[in-house]
Amino acid sequence: MALTIGECTLALVFITTWLLIQANIDVCPKGNVIAKPSHVISLGSAVNISCSLKNNASANKLILEREGIQIASGRGSFISARVTHLPLGKTLFVCKLVSAHRAEIWPVCGVVISVGVVPEQPQNLSCEQTGERGTVACTWSRGRDTYLYTLQFNGPKNLTCQKQCRKDCPEWLDLGINLTSEYSESTFTAKVTATNSLGNTSSLLSTFTFSDIVKPLPPWNMRTNFLNASSSRCTLQWEDEGWVLLNRLRYRPKSSSFWNMVNVTTARGKHDLLDLKPFTEYEFQISSKLHYKGSWSEWSESLRIQTPEAEPTGTLDIWYTKQHVDYNRQQISVFWKNLSVSEARGQILYYQVTLQEVTGRKIILQNITGYTSWTWVIPRTGTWTAAVSAANSRGSSLPTYIKIMDLCSTGSLAPREVFANSEGMDDIVVAWRPPRKATFAIQEYVVEWKSFHPEASMQPPLNWLRVPSYNVSALVSENIKPYICYEICVHALSEGGRGCSCVQGSSKNKEPQSGPRINTITEESGSAFVFWNHIPIQNQMGCILHYKIYWKERDSKSQPELCEIPYKPSQNSFSINKLHTRVTYILWMTALTAAGESPQGNVIEFRLQGKATWKAFVVSSICTAIVIVGIFSTQYFRQKVFVLLSALRPQWCSREIPDPANSTWAKKYPIVEEKMQLPWDWIQMALCAPEEPEPLVINEVLQMTPIFQHSQCTKWPERRPDRQGHFTSKEDIAYSSSSLQPSRVLTAETRQLYKVLGSRGPDSKPENPASPLMVLPVDYLPNHEGYLPSHIEELPPQEAPLTDPLEELEPQHISLSIFASHSLHPLTSCGEKLTLDQLKMGCDSLLH
């Protein structure tokens, strides 16, 4: 629809113009606009534009506009203006009539000025025909565009061809004629003329031969054939036009930018290539030529093929790591790099790895793998060698051998002052100084690097680079990424040892994106142990140089204290001993790289409780034990403590005294029954004696129920001058006779034993067995509660008394564990005979 409207509009304009011309109608009735010297001028020329009214028409004012912009004005019926610097192309000028007070404006007339250039002479005219059935087409260098070009082509046998085109003509102007082989010896001429309103100019006359004009088509249907599956020799075939005399061939590996050129004469569509590389992709192209003086055809479409495989050449670059497993085993990991394409000469199918012990039992371990590493666990004894070779479909490469040794065992071979600097986004420069000693023995250096992964479950990939012994620097670029920290080790290799030094480095650093996260804080030995989690690898942004721990009192506005910790991947705790007890602190951590400090990590509160440690407890316990042992080593304190314990001991804690009749002493020494009295004088003499009688040692404790009472006896037994007795004071602990109940029947040995106990005098010593025995009356015998009752005769006898002679008796020392609390005083109210029904002797009497 839009196209139809456009066509109607053009037709209407054309019809209107034609009618005006036929009717001789004046299109400018009010006046004329004239351009001098012409309405077509060359670039840089000036033009005068004038406007005049017809029939002396009156006007208040005339104005002249250029593309709607006023350039001149004046009163009257005439106005003119000089215009310069008009651009190429067309420019419209319009004259207008203005009434008084600019109430009305009427157009008078207008003119279009065309600006152009004089045609430049065409240059470099050439013509050609492509293929036997092609047509002749010519091209030339036009210079500045003009309005009209005229091409004229002339040849033998009145061959003439002329063709025109406007300024928008194509690059090649096709004449539409075909030159056949009958013109093979002919000569042709061609000329082109450029014309416009400002003039015209022609090119130089060009002369061509048939061979110059006619150019064959590019070869087609290319193919290759490798003879006997050869990887370096092939036959290249193609098809061509019949009149082709010459060919040229170019080929190159796909990875190369340089072509290998081969010129072939009368090839007849076939050529042999002998220097191809195995397992390499090549690109082939061919062009043709009719005659030695002719033009080469365009290059054919590319043919890409891959040559067959061949047996690998070269050797692998291998390296290893060594790690102890336990006291008799070690883990060996062998790594190697892929062969280059030119060395592999095919697709590597597998690698054969051999680990051999060259001394001792000469164990050989072999394995086939498709990976570039392998790991064994082998004994730590012996000398081991690793060998690796690569295999493809045509064969295997020569094995590469390396001797397995401790990589850092020889300190004298360790490189000195190793450092790493960033060279760019993907490069690190590593430099070092040779070792002080054994420099001449170094065969080569190996620079090894791997990224840091403290928390990774898998080992990062290992990279290495071999450096000649005369170099002391290397550019590390393989598998280097910015903002990643790498551990870089320089190994010095000699025939008999290995030495190494390591350093950290990265190609680019930033401030870490986060700080370490404190996991927990514990108290130990008065110090705070801080445990943290390392920053994730993706947030480290380079090599961490230090950690910082900050702390300050909670709610304090003062600057925090800090300590700086050198970064170690294996360290995740630190002890702070500057904190005060019973003070609440807040702690946080940051990390530093060469670029700056990270934001702070999580904030955690902690308070030292100040609890006593086990060491202080042990020391205080030992000191207390020493003091107690020292006190109890003194007899005076020991006796006082025993008395105190005896007073505090409850009744149910007392142990029952065993039957003395069963003792060895009672069976060994007979006792002669003899009644005797306990005179008061003997008791008094015993108390006043300068030397206390030796106590009998009986290791039993008597159970007693103490009550405080006065004795009701009125008489004491008569005294005998050859005996001594004991007495008790009225303040002594007495025992109620009503509570005495014998627990078992006393035997004769028991009665005899207690007589002997009472008859021992102060002179009785173990060294004096002949000293007299003091025999107490039968009524005066102790029982299991202290003493025996006085009516022993009423008890049925069990055994006859022992009748052994007294001279066979041996003195014994019996100790009684009885705690006494009072001294003895004489009882003055007793009668003739002191019986156990009336009085129970205190335990003190047996000890004094």
C-alpha positions, 0 to 999 in steps of 0.5 A, spaced: 500 500 500 505 504 501 509 503 495 503 504 491 502 511 494 509 513 493 509 511 486 502 515 485 506 521 488 512 521 483 507 520 478 503 526 480 509 531 481 512 529 474 505 530 470 505 537 474 512 539 472 510 537 464 504 541 464 507 547 467 512 546 461 507 545 456 503 551 458 509 556 459 506 557 466 511 562 470 513 558 477 515 565 480 510 570 478 513 575 484 520 575 482 526 571 480 533 568 484 539 568 480 546 564 481 552 567 478 556 564 475 552 558 475 548 553 479 553 548 479 560 550 481 566 546 483 568 545 491 571 551 494 568 556 489 564 562 491 557 564 488 553 570 488 545 569 489 540 575 487 533 576 488 529 581 484 521 583 484 517 583 477 513 589 475 516 593 480 512 590 485 512 594 492 515 591 498 517 593 505 522 588 505 526 582 502 530 577 505 534 571 503 535 564 506 540 559 506 537 552 508 532 556 512 537 561 515 537 568 513 543 570 510 541 577 507 535 582 508 534 589 505 528 594 503 526 595 496 525 590 490 532 587 489 537 584 494 543 580 493 549 576 497 556 572 496 556 565 498 563 561 499 565 555 503 559 551 500 559 543 502 559 538 496 552 536 494 546 541 493 544 547 497 537 551 497 537 558 497 530 562 498 528 569 497 521 572 501 517 578 501 515 581 508 509 586 509 509 591 514 510 589 521 511 582 518 504 581 518 505 577 512 511 573 509 510 571 501 516 566 498 518 570 491 523 564 488 529 560 490 535 556 487 539 550 488 546 550 488 550 544 486 557 543 489 562 538 486 569 536 484 572 536 477 573 528 475 580 525 477 584 521 473 582 513 474 588 509 476 590 502 476 585 499 471 585 492 470 581 486 467 580 479 468 576 473 466 575 467 471 575 460 468 574 458 461 566 460 461 567 467 465 566 474 462 571 480 462 570 484 468 574 491 470 576 495 476 580 501 477 582 506 482 576 512 482 579 517 487 573 522 489 567 520 486 564 523 480 557 523 476 559 518 470 564 513 468 565 510 461 569 504 460 571 502 453 574 495 452 577 494 445 580 487 442 582 484 435 577 482 430 573 489 431 572 487 438 569 493 442 565 494 448 563 500 452 559 500 458 557 506 463 555 507 470 554 512 475 558 514 481 555 508 485 557 503 480 560 496 483 567 495 484 568 490 478 564 493 472 562 486 468 563 487 460 559 481 459 564 478 454 567 471 454 574 470 451 576 463 448 582 460 447 582 463 440 584 469 443 590 466 446 595 470 442 591 476 442 592 483 445 587 487 448 586 495 450 582 498 455 580 505 458 575 508 463 573 516 462 570 520 468 565 525 467 560 530 470 558 537 470 564 540 471 568 536 466 571 529 464 578 526 464 580 519 462 585 513 464 591 511 461 590 506 455 592 499 458 594 493 454 593 486 456 594 479 453 590 473 454 594 470 459 594 476 463 586 477 463 584 470 463 585 466 470 583 459 471 578 457 477 581 454 483 582 446 484 577 442 487 576 435 490 582 435 494 584 428 497 590 425 500 592 418 501 598 415 506 602 409 503 602 403 507 600 407 513 606 411 513 605 417 518 610 422 514 609 420 507 602 422 503 600 423 496 595 429 495 590 429 489 586 434 486 582 436 480 583 442 475 581 445 468 584 442 462 588 448 460 592 449 466 599 448 466 602 450 473 600 449 480 602 451 487 601 447 493 602 450 500 601 446 507 602 447 514 600 444 521 594 447 524 598 450 530 603 454 525 602 460 522 607 459 516 606 456 510 610 451 506 610 452 499 611 447 493 611 449 486 609 443 481 609 443 473 605 439 469 602 435 476 596 433 472 592 433 479 597 429 483 603 430 488 607 426 493 609 430 500 615 426 504 616 430 510 610 430 514 610 430 522 606 424 525 599 425 528 599 432 526 593 436 523 595 439 517 592 444 512 592 444 504 591 449 499 592 449 491 592 454 486 593 454 478 596 458 472 595 457 465 602 460 463 608 462 466 606 469 464 599 469 467 595 470 473 594 465 479 588 462 481 585 463 487 587 458 493 582 452 493 578 451 499 582 448 505 583 441 506 585 439 513 587 432 515 591 428 521 597 424 519 597 417 522 601 415 529 608 413 530 612 411 536 613 416 541 620 419 541 623 423 547 622 422 555 618 424 560 619 429 565 618 425 572 618 428 579 616 425 586 615 426 593 616 422 599 613 421 606 614 416 612 608 412 614 611 409 620 617 406 622 618 401 617 614 404 611 614 410 606 609 412 601 612 414 594 608 418 589 611 419 582 609 424 578 610 426 570 608 431 565 605 429 558 609 428 552 608 434 547 604 433 541 611 432 537 614 427 542 607 423 543 606 422 535 599 419 537 594 418 543 598 416 549 594 410 551 597 408 558 603 409 562 608 404 565 611 405 571 616 401 575 619 402 582 625 397 583 630 396 589 637 396 586 640 393 592 638 387 597 632 383 594 631 387 588 624 388 588 620 390 582 613 393 582 610 395 576 603 398 574 600 401 568 595 407 569 592 412 564 593 418 569 600 422 570 601 420 577 602 413 581 603 412 589 606 406 593 607 404 600 614 401 600 619 399 605 624 404 608 630 400 607 634 399 601 635 404 595 629 405 590 629 407 583 623 409 579 622 409 571 616 411 567 615 410 559 609 412 555 605 408 550 601 409 544 598 404 538 604 404 535 609 403 541 612 405 547 617 411 549 624 410 552 623 410 560 625 415 564 629 414 571 630 417 577 633 415 584 628 416 590 632 419 595 630 424 601 629 431 598 631 435 603 636 430 607 643 434 605 643 441 608 649 443 605 645 443 598 640 447 600 639 453 596 640 460 600 635 466 601 629 463 596 624 469 595 618 470 590 616 476 587 609 477 583 611 479 576 604 479 573 597 477 574 599 470 572 607 469 573 611 469 579 619 470 579 623 465 584 630 467 585 635 464 590 643 463 591 647 457 591 649 453 597 655 455 600 658 448 599 658 443 594 656 448 589 660 444 583 656 438 585 649 441 583 647 437 577 640 442 576 635 445 580 628 443 580 623 449 582 616 445 585 610 449 587 603 447 589 597 451 592 596 451 600 590 447 602 590 447 609 583 444 610 582 440 603 581 433 604 585 432 597 592 434 595 593 440 590 596 438 584 604 438 584 607 443 579 615 443 577 620 446 573 627 444 571 633 449 571 640 448 569 645 449 575 648 455 572 641 459 573 639 462 580 632 464 578 626 461 574 619 464 572 613 460 574 607 461 570 604 454 569 597 453 573 598 460 577 592 464 578 591 471 582 590 471 589 592 464 590 598 462 595 603 457 593 608 454 597 614 454 592 620 449 594 627 450 590 631 443 590 638 442 589 640 435 585 646 432 585 649 425 584 649 423 592 644 428 595 638 433 595 637 439 598 631 444 599 629 451 601 621 453 601 618 460 601 610 462 600 608 466 594 602 469 590 602 473 583 597 478 586 594 480 593 588 483 596 586 484 603 583 478 606 575 478 605 574 475 612 578 474 618 579 468 622 573 465 626 575 464 633 572 457 635 573 456 642 577 459 648 579 455 654 583 456 660 589 453 662 595 454 667 592 461 668 592 463 661 587 463 655 588 458 649 584 461 643 582 456 638 580 458 631 578 456 624 582 458 618 580 463 613 577 459 607 581 459 601 577 463 596 577 469 602 584 469 603 586 473 597 593 471 597 598 469 602 597 470 609 603 473 613 600 474 620 594 473 624 593 478 629 589 477 636 585 483 639 582 483 646 580 489 651 575 489 657 568 489 655 565 496 655 572 499 655 573 505 650 580 504 650 585 501 644 585 494 644 591 490 646 594 485 640 599 480 639 601 478 632 602 470 630 606 468 624 602 464 619 602 457 619 597 452 616 598 447 621 597 452 627 590 453 630 591 455 637 595 460 641 596 462 648 595 469 651 597 470 658 596 477 659 589 477 661 587 478 668 582 474 672 575 475 674 575 480 668 570 479 662 574 481 655 572 481 648 577 478 643 577 477 635 582 476 630 584 479 623 589 476 618 594 480 614 597 479 607 602 483 603 596 488 601 593 489 608 589 487 613 582 483 613 576 485 617 575 483 624 572 476 625 567 474 630 567 477 637 567 472 643 567 474 650 571 470 655 573 471 663 579 468 666 576 464 673 583 464 676 582 457 679 587 453 683 591 449 678 593 441 680 600 443 680 598 448 686 594 443 689 599 438 689 605 442 692 600 445 698 598 437 699 606 435 699 607 441 704 601 439 709 603 432 709 611 434 711 608 438 716 604 433 719 609 427 719 614 432 722 609 433 728 607 426 729 614 424 729 615 427 736 613 423 741 609 428 746 605 430 740 603 423 738 601 421 745 597 428 746 593 426 739 592 419 742 589 421 748 584 426 744 582 421 740 581 416 745 576 421 749 573 423 742 572 415 740 565 412 741 563 406 745 561 402 739 568 403 736 572 399 741 575 392 739 574 386 744 580 384 747 582 377 745 583 371 750 590 371 753 590 364 754 591 363 747 597 367 746 604 364 745 607 368 752 601 364 756 603 357 753 611 358 754 611 361 761 608 357 767 605 361 773 605 358 780 598 360 784 600 364 790 595 368 794 597 375 796 595 381 798 596 388 795 598 392 801 598 400 801 605 401 802 607 397 796 602 401 791 605 407 795 612 405 793 610 403 786 608 410 785 614 413 788 619 409 785 624 413 781 624 408 775 617 406 772 616 399 771 617 396 764 610 396 761 608 389 758 606 390 750 600 387 749 597 389 742 589 389 744 585 395 746 580 394 752 573 396 751 571 400 757 565 404 760 567 410 764 563 412 770 566 417 775 565 414 782 568 414 789 570 407 792 567 404 798 572 399 800 574 400 807 580 396 808 586 394 804 590 388 804 596 387 808 603 389 805 608 384 804 615 387 804 618 383 798 612 385 793 610 392 790 603 394 788 600 399 784 594 404 786 589 409 783 587 415 785 580 417 787 579 421 781 581 415 776 576 413 772 572 407 775 568 402 772 561 399 775 562 392 778 554 391 776 556 392 769 561 386 769 559 380 765 564 375 763 563 373 756 566 366 757 569 361 762 576 363 764 581 357 763 587 356 768 592 359 763 588 365 763 588 365 771 595 364 771 597 369 766 594 375 770 597 373 776 604 374 772 601 380 769 600 383 776 607 380 779 612 383 774 616 388 778 619 394 776 626 390 776 623 386 771 627 387 765 628 382 759 636 382 760 634 380 768 630 373 767 631 372 775 627 378 777 622 376 782 615 376 779 609 379 783 603 375 783 596 378 784 591 375 788 586 371 784 581 376 785 585 381 782 584 379 774 582 383 768 577 381 764 575 383 757 572 389 759 578 391 764 578 386 770 576 379 772 570 378 777 573 376 784 568 370 784 573 366 779 573 360 784 565 359 782 567 359 775 568 351 773 576 350 771 578 348 764 585 346 765 590 345 770 596 350 771 602 350 767 607 346 772 614 348 768 619 351 772 620 358 773 627 358 771 625 357 764 621 363 763 624 368 758 622 376 760 617 379 754 615 386 753 608 386 752 605 393 749 597 395 751 594 400 746 590 403 752 589 411 752 590 413 759 587 420 761 588 421 769 594 419 774 593 415 780 592 417 787 592 413 793 585 410 796 585 411 803 578 408 805 579 401 802 579 395 807 584 389 808 582 386 801 581 390 795 577 385 790 574 386 783 567 387 786 569 393 790 574 396 785 576 396 778 583 398 776 584 403 771 588 402 765 593 407 767 596 402 772 598 397 766 602 402 763 606 405 769 
